[in-house]
Amino acid sequence: MSDINDRIDDVEEQEEAEAFPSAEELRRLSPLAWAQYGARQIAYVRPVIVNGQPAVAIHAADGTPIGAAPTMALATAAIVQHGMGPALVH
């Protein structure tokens, strides 16, 4: 049983290492790489007015518009449902 748990731990550590670059790797990113960093993992939301009505815009981390929702709760739920992490920009 411990062999299985060890393998699971190894896979989790490998996934975590791939998901989070080291501080040194982040320091070496070019301005373009910084602009693209997290574009597929993080989405930010911000309040907007659409046709005179309040809404919430959803953007990828690089600024690409990817959606909108009528409320912050629905925008956040949509982001999470698509496997991304939400961030608020105000």
C-alpha positions, 0 to 999 in steps of 0.5 A: 500500500505504501508503494501506491501512496509513494507513487501518488505523492511523486505524481503530485509533486511532479504536477506541482513542480510543472505548475509553479515555476521557480522564482529564478525561472520567473526572473528570466521571463521576457516581457512577452512571456510575462504577458502570456504567463498564466493565460490558460490558468488564470482569468480575471473579472472586472465590472463593466456596463453593457447596454446600460446594464451592469455586467462582469467581463471575463478575460484571460490573464493576458487580457484576451476577452473570453466571456461575460456574465450578469453577476460576479458569482456567475462569472466566477463559477464559469471560470472555475468550471473551465478549470481556471483560477479567478482573479478580481481586477478593480 
